[in-house]
Amino acid sequence: MEKEKAKVSEFSVNDEVLIVSSNQRGIVKSVVSYLGKGDNIYLVSVDGKDKMCVESNMNLCRKKDVKLDVDMDKMAVAFQIEDRINEIISKLELKNSSNPSVQLFNACKLQTYLTLNDDYEDTDFKIGDDVLKNQFYHGLINGDFDSIINSYVFSEILKKVGMDVLNVAMKTEDGQFYVANLVLIDNEYYYFDVTLEMAVFEDNGAKEDEFVLCCGALGKKSYEQFFKPMCLLDFNDKLGDNKLPTNISREDIDIDIVNKMLTMGIDNYEE
């Protein structure tokens, strides 16, 4: 079958690998997505924490059959994750609505929160080989963010309020692997990029009272100048459809409208 042929990876479960960017060693726990040589995504246990890593950022240290013990109650972790998601939804007053303005407000408010929030715990739990629990736990609870985790957390929270959100595998201008989101608003998808938003916020001095959202509700004309979309990623279905949607908006939603809505609140905002 064609799908089986595509499932080729450089590393196997239990291989010991070096994460090049951080110079840390870890153990491969699972292959999350098969995207082709160099772009495959793995779940790697590093110093007791499970992280998503892209193949091109890994070197093989040695083949090793290691049994990774799980020393915590998975059910308790699941409840902690669910509580944290519900806490964020409640705190931000995200609403399940078919109104495009409400959906835009939900996405912009969540991206702002993930960019500015620094209220995280310092834990070193190992949660086994459940990718969903690992990414939610270490992203929501520990604040271990990179582009993969950022996009995953962003998408799963908005899905909880009924929104259509996709994870998109990208290539940066210098050929690096990257992940962002597409959010469906009024029959068109718009790019939202939490990771880029965080970087811009830091570059501008990280002053919360001067924050202006600038990396959300973007169309392909502006965003795809710097990031080349490759395919969709579905972390919950490794063999799911990965074709990009054809209804990605060409134009941005006016950034002044977006920030006016964030400042005034959806109930007080008038077009």
C-alpha positions as CSV (number, residue, x, y, z in Angstrom):
1,M,0.0,0.0,0.0
2,E,1.2,3.5,-0.8
3,K,0.7,4.7,2.8
4,E,2.8,2.0,4.2
5,K,5.7,2.8,1.8
6,A,5.6,6.4,3.1
7,K,6.1,5.3,6.7
8,V,9.9,5.4,6.6
9,S,11.9,7.0,9.5
10,E,15.6,7.3,10.3
11,F,15.1,6.5,13.9
12,S,13.3,3.7,15.8
13,V,11.6,3.5,19.1
14,N,14.1,3.1,22.0
15,D,17.0,4.6,19.9
16,E,19.2,7.0,21.9
17,V,19.5,10.3,20.0
18,L,21.2,13.7,20.4
19,I,18.9,16.7,20.0
20,V,21.3,19.0,18.0
21,S,19.8,22.4,18.9
22,S,20.0,21.8,22.7
23,N,22.9,19.3,22.8
24,Q,20.8,16.9,25.0
25,R,20.4,13.2,24.7
26,G,17.1,11.4,24.8
27,I,15.3,8.2,23.9
28,V,12.8,7.9,21.0
29,K,9.4,6.9,22.3
30,S,7.3,7.0,19.2
31,V,7.1,8.3,15.7
32,V,4.3,10.9,15.7
33,S,4.1,11.9,12.0
34,Y,5.7,10.5,8.9
35,L,6.4,13.5,6.7
36,G,9.5,12.3,4.8
37,K,13.3,12.2,5.4
38,G,14.4,14.9,7.7
39,D,10.9,16.1,8.5
40,N,9.5,13.2,10.4
41,I,8.3,14.1,14.0
42,Y,9.2,12.0,17.0
43,L,8.3,12.0,20.7
44,V,11.6,11.9,22.6
45,S,12.1,11.5,26.3
46,V,14.8,14.0,27.5
47,D,15.7,14.3,31.2
48,G,12.3,12.9,32.3
49,K,10.3,15.2,30.0
50,D,8.7,14.2,26.7
51,K,9.3,16.5,23.8
52,M,8.4,16.7,20.1
53,C,11.4,16.7,17.9
54,V,11.9,16.9,14.1
55,E,14.2,14.4,12.5
56,S,16.6,16.9,11.0
57,N,17.4,18.1,14.5
58,M,18.4,14.7,15.7
59,N,21.6,12.5,15.5
60,L,21.8,8.8,16.4
61,C,23.9,8.0,19.4
62,R,23.3,4.3,19.6
63,K,20.6,1.7,19.2
64,K,19.4,0.8,22.7
65,D,16.5,-1.2,24.0
66,V,15.3,0.9,27.0
67,K,12.2,0.3,29.0
68,L,10.8,3.7,30.0
69,D,9.0,3.3,33.3
70,V,5.9,5.4,34.0
71,D,5.6,6.5,37.6
72,M,2.4,8.4,37.7
73,D,-1.3,7.9,37.4
74,K,-2.4,8.5,33.8
75,M,-6.0,9.1,34.8
76,A,-4.9,11.9,37.3
77,V,-2.9,13.5,34.5
78,A,-5.8,13.4,32.2
79,F,-8.0,15.2,34.8
80,Q,-5.3,17.8,35.4
81,I,-5.0,18.5,31.7
82,E,-8.8,18.8,31.3
83,D,-9.0,21.1,34.3
84,R,-6.3,23.4,32.9
85,I,-8.0,23.6,29.5
86,N,-11.4,24.4,31.1
87,E,-9.6,27.0,33.3
88,I,-8.2,28.8,30.3
89,I,-11.6,28.7,28.4
90,S,-13.4,30.1,31.5
91,K,-10.7,32.7,32.2
92,L,-10.7,34.0,28.6
93,E,-14.5,33.6,28.3
94,L,-14.1,31.7,25.0
95,K,-17.5,31.0,23.5
96,N,-18.8,28.2,21.3
97,S,-20.4,30.2,18.5
98,S,-20.9,30.2,14.7
99,N,-20.6,34.0,14.7
100,P,-17.4,34.9,12.7
101,S,-16.6,37.9,15.0
102,V,-16.8,35.7,18.1
103,Q,-14.6,33.0,16.5
104,L,-12.0,35.7,15.5
105,F,-12.2,37.1,19.1
106,N,-11.7,33.6,20.5
107,A,-8.6,32.9,18.4
108,C,-7.0,36.3,19.0
109,K,-7.7,36.2,22.7
110,L,-6.1,32.8,23.1
111,Q,-3.0,33.7,21.1
112,T,-2.6,36.8,23.3
113,Y,-2.9,34.7,26.4
114,L,-0.4,32.1,25.3
115,T,2.0,34.8,24.3
116,L,1.8,36.7,27.6
117,N,1.2,34.0,30.2
118,D,4.1,33.0,32.4
119,D,2.1,31.2,35.2
120,Y,3.6,27.7,34.8
121,E,4.7,25.1,37.2
122,D,8.1,23.4,37.3
123,T,7.5,19.6,37.1
124,D,9.5,16.7,35.7
125,F,6.8,14.1,35.3
126,K,7.2,11.3,32.7
127,I,3.8,10.4,31.3
128,G,4.5,7.4,29.0
129,D,3.9,7.3,25.3
130,D,0.6,9.2,25.0
131,V,1.4,12.1,22.7
132,L,-1.7,14.1,23.6
133,K,-1.1,13.9,27.3
134,N,2.6,14.7,27.0
135,Q,2.1,17.7,24.8
136,F,-0.8,19.1,26.8
137,Y,0.9,18.5,30.1
138,H,4.3,19.9,29.3
139,G,2.8,22.8,27.3
140,L,-0.1,23.7,29.6
141,I,1.4,22.9,32.9
142,N,5.2,23.4,32.4
143,G,5.2,26.0,29.7
144,D,7.6,23.9,27.5
145,F,6.8,25.7,24.2
146,D,8.2,25.4,20.7
147,S,6.3,25.8,17.4
148,I,5.0,22.2,17.5
149,I,3.7,22.4,21.0
150,N,2.4,26.0,20.6
151,S,0.3,25.1,17.5
152,Y,-1.0,21.9,19.2
153,V,-2.1,23.5,22.4
154,F,-3.7,26.4,20.5
155,S,-5.6,24.1,18.2
156,E,-6.9,21.7,20.9
157,I,-8.2,24.5,23.2
158,L,-10.1,26.2,20.3
159,K,-11.5,22.8,19.2
160,K,-13.0,22.5,22.7
161,V,-15.2,25.5,21.9
162,G,-16.3,24.1,18.5
163,M,-13.8,25.8,16.2
164,D,-12.2,24.4,13.1
165,V,-8.5,24.7,13.6
166,L,-5.7,23.0,11.7
167,N,-2.0,22.4,12.4
168,V,0.2,23.2,9.4
169,A,3.7,21.9,8.7
170,M,5.8,24.7,7.3
171,K,9.4,25.5,6.1
172,T,11.0,28.7,7.1
173,E,13.0,30.9,4.8
174,D,16.2,29.1,5.9
175,G,14.6,25.7,5.4
176,Q,13.8,24.9,9.1
177,F,10.8,22.8,10.1
178,Y,8.0,24.9,11.7
179,V,4.4,24.5,12.7
180,A,1.6,27.1,12.8
181,N,-2.2,27.1,12.7
182,L,-5.1,27.8,10.3
183,V,-8.4,28.9,11.8
184,L,-11.6,28.9,9.8
185,I,-13.4,32.2,10.1
186,D,-16.4,33.0,7.9
187,N,-15.7,30.2,5.4
188,E,-12.0,31.1,5.0
189,Y,-8.9,29.9,6.8
190,Y,-6.5,32.4,8.4
191,Y,-3.0,31.9,9.8
192,F,-2.4,32.2,13.5
193,D,1.2,31.9,14.8
194,V,1.7,31.8,18.5
195,T,5.5,31.1,18.2
196,L,6.1,34.1,16.0
197,E,3.9,36.2,18.2
198,M,6.1,35.3,21.2
199,A,9.3,36.1,19.3
200,V,7.9,39.5,18.2
201,F,6.8,40.3,21.8
202,E,10.3,39.5,23.1
203,D,12.0,41.5,20.4
204,N,9.8,44.5,21.3
205,G,10.9,44.5,24.9
206,A,8.3,42.1,26.4
207,K,6.2,44.9,27.8
208,E,2.8,43.5,28.5
209,D,1.0,46.9,28.7
210,E,2.3,47.7,25.2
211,F,1.3,44.4,23.6
212,V,-0.2,44.6,20.2
213,L,-1.2,41.3,18.4
214,C,0.4,41.2,15.0
215,C,0.7,37.5,14.0
216,G,-2.9,36.4,13.9
217,A,-5.7,36.5,11.2
218,L,-3.1,36.6,8.5
219,G,-3.7,35.7,4.8
220,K,-1.5,33.8,2.5
221,K,-0.3,36.9,0.7
222,S,1.6,38.2,3.7
223,Y,2.3,35.1,5.7
224,E,3.5,32.8,3.0
225,Q,6.2,35.3,2.0
226,F,8.2,33.9,5.0
227,F,6.7,30.5,5.7
228,K,6.1,27.8,3.0
229,P,3.2,25.5,3.9
230,M,3.8,21.8,3.2
231,C,0.9,19.8,4.6
232,L,-1.4,19.4,7.5
233,L,-0.5,17.6,10.7
234,D,-3.1,15.6,12.6
235,F,-1.5,14.5,15.9
236,N,-4.6,12.4,16.7
237,D,-4.6,10.5,13.4
238,K,-1.2,9.7,11.8
239,L,-2.8,8.6,8.6
240,G,-5.4,11.4,8.3
241,D,-5.8,13.6,5.3
242,N,-2.8,16.0,5.1
243,K,-3.8,18.1,2.1
244,L,-3.9,21.9,2.6
245,P,-7.4,23.5,2.3
246,T,-8.1,25.4,-0.9
247,N,-10.0,28.2,0.9
248,I,-7.0,29.9,2.7
249,S,-7.7,33.7,2.6
250,R,-5.4,35.7,0.4
251,E,-5.8,38.9,2.5
252,D,-5.3,39.5,6.2
253,I,-8.1,40.6,8.5
254,D,-7.3,44.3,9.3
255,I,-4.9,44.2,12.3
256,D,-6.4,47.5,13.6
257,I,-9.8,45.8,13.7
258,V,-8.3,42.8,15.5
259,N,-6.6,44.9,18.2
260,K,-9.6,47.2,18.6
261,M,-11.7,44.2,19.3
262,L,-9.2,42.9,21.8
263,T,-9.1,46.2,23.6
264,M,-12.9,46.9,23.7
265,G,-14.1,43.3,24.1
266,I,-16.5,41.5,21.7
267,D,-19.7,42.8,23.5
268,N,-18.6,46.5,23.1
269,Y,-17.1,46.2,19.7
270,E,-18.9,47.6,16.7
271,E,-17.9,47.2,13.1
